[in-house]
């Protein structure tokens, strides 16, 4: 739709009629394109200049389906005298189907005609005529100068409307961003307040397990318990009690226990003492931990457990003898069969490379049952490759060349699948463990060094 036509649509809406828009939407494109008006050299009015504008009139609201003969017949009427030239206006306009298919957009008559009279008086007389109709449509007439002025005014209003809409959207976007930012800030502040409240509540806890700090290192240089207590009372806040036991060795000599238990007024004071960068007593570094951390260390066989053999903790697994090793259990998976292998030079590595080319990862291939010269291979899969076995078979059949042979892949089910699973278990059980692999590598390295230095 041209700017001039859009301006006419706006005028029609103001007048309560929108017939031009209806005609544009329901216009038979095939009829208007093939059998309707075609643009001819006579429609070119480039020869007219600005000096000719006073005697030129723009006629609008002519039926889009009008034929060239009907337009010529209308303006050839005797009551329209002194007409020098009639120029019809065309617009490149196509249907959505033509645009989608990439067809060239044809120029079609847009219902506008510019009539050039022999003089200005004839043009003014034509404009003053009332109730002129073309095929039951009331036509509108404006001088070319007035039409251009109205067009410029319409473009200015349209530009102002677009800018106002754009400005409104930007303001709404900024308001939404500000609202979102304020909501996030409020939520963050609320979360911080909740955390601080919990911290304050926990900091005021007087539970003995929260208020006691276990210190190590005082036994190295302490001459008496009173000396240690004086050190705490003089250098640290909210200390209530200090307890350090005296032990006797096998010969009856006294010595201090390596642990000192310091009780603070509340959990906050104990946490502040633990979070200090360092604590020293007579040049010796003092380590600090909460009671819960101390118990956890003791439970893992840490320092403080005496005369006890450490059991198999989380990091100390009991080694199994060779005769009591558990048999390997296969993960749930699927199996496929690759048939059509003719090339005797085909190896398991070639089959694995083919699977990797079909987006199968190395660790997802559990076992490949194939020997040189066989016409088919069986593959046991696990993980993502097993779940998408149908898609894998489709990829293999689409790209079905292996070492020059045309292969065919299919899913393995029933007894053959069970036999393959047993073979995979047997293969995995025979594989050396990590320790055995390391031992073999070390022996090979020793043998190589021996040969190099011989």
Buried (B, 14 or more C-beta within 10 A) or exposed (E): BBEBBBBBBEBBEEEEEEEBBEBBEEBEBEEBBEEBBBBEEEBEBEEBEEEBBBBBBBBBBBBBBBBBEBBEEBBEEEEBEBBBBBBBBBBEBBBEEBEEEEEEEBBBBBBBBBBBBEEBEBBBBBBEEEEBEBEEBEBBBBBBEBBBEBBEEBEEEBEEEEEEEEEEEEEEEEEEEEEEEEEEEEEEEEEEEEEEEEEEEBBEBEEEEBBBBBBBBBBBBBEEBEEBBEBBEEEBEBBEEBBBEEEEEEEEEEEBBBBBBBBBBBBBBBBBBBEEEEBEBEEEEBEBBBBEEBBEBEEEBEEBEEEEEEEEEEEEEEEEEEEEEEEEEBEEBBBBBBBEBEEEEBBBEBBBEBBEEBEBEEEBBBBBBBEEEEEBBBBBBBBEBBBBBEEBBEBBEEEBEBBEBEBEBEEBEEEEBEBBBEBBBEBBEEEEEEEEEEEEEEEEEEEEEEEEEE
